[in-house]
Amino acid sequence: MPEGDTVWLAANRMNTALAGATLTTGELRVPQLATVDLAGATVTEVVPRGKHMLIRFADGRTLRTHFRMDGSWHIYRKGTPWKGGPAHSVRALLTTDEWDCVGYRLHDLRVVPTSAEGELVGHLGPDVLGPDWDLDEALRRLRAHPDEEIGVAVLDQRNLAGIGNLYKVETLFMTRTHPWTRVADVPDLPGLVTRARSLMQANRDHPEQSTTGSTRRGEDHWVFGRKGRPCRRCRTTILLGDQGPDTQERVTYWCPTCQAARSPIDPLARTGEPGHPASLAAS
């Protein structure tokens, strides 16, 4: 799933291409917006909000798009062939005299008055990469649910917006935090959140998402995508399990030695016994 830094970079590039320009084409290829024509509208700015992208127009409208698992925006100079996928996967097309901005497999497209953006993103917590970032508010929201598993809580966009699965598992490893630890039992919650933010800040200006300091293939992550491989710190086998209500998006990688539980948690999650989602790590 695209993380907040991916959306930040995409929005920054879209803003460079579109801000101040008038659209020559403005097609939204989804049934509920099939009659909306944005041609002739002038783009004022493109901004990220967590994992949402907001394209604002001078006429007082905003187009919201979300990448979810497989969405993306591609930007091409006028006349350049599009290479983002088959034509039937295009969900939005915004063009100017210079650029074609093509949205592939986008989700949650909505057009609302800019004054009503709160209806779409008002529920989100402070944006990890946004101008509204507020560490104290993010901590307050996290601590409001002390029994929540930390691996679930940091992905809840209502607590803080922008963190996805990659930065979740990498941050938990780097702070030696077991994914099933209760929020209330995390010894340094401010340090954990600050670490996640620093990782995302370090990667927001380029597509590579390295957490180790290396961008070489296979060396860029500590535990993410490394099921069954030795931990870079202690050589213990990295485990993989399901965590949270949407297990398709919330698989968890962790090192059972570097991230050993330091407080009472679900014993099955800790030991990975058969029948528990965490036990899938060893299969």
Disulfide bonds with the S-S distance in Angstrom:
none
